[in-house]
Amino acid sequence: MPQLDPSPWFAILVFSWLIFLTIIVPKTLNHTFPNEPSLQNTQTLKTKAWTWPW
């Protein structure tokens, strides 16, 4: 049965992974977001205790 012969399928698997790792991965890693995150203010806000009316 030709499906059990691993030689052509292994070569296709190796070449497809080489293409994936050399072409597609660097393109996705070079992607930059349009809105870079900015640092938030580290100042803590003072809160007052709530005086309940009852």
BELRAHU-V391652 format. One record per pair of residues at least 24 apart in sequence whose C-alpha atoms are under 10 Angstrom apart, sorted by the first residue. I is the first residue (numbers start at 1). GAP is how many residues later the second one is. D is the distance in Angstrom with one decimal. If there is no record, write none. Layout:
i: [I	I]
gap: [GAP	GAP]
d: [D	D]
This chain:
none
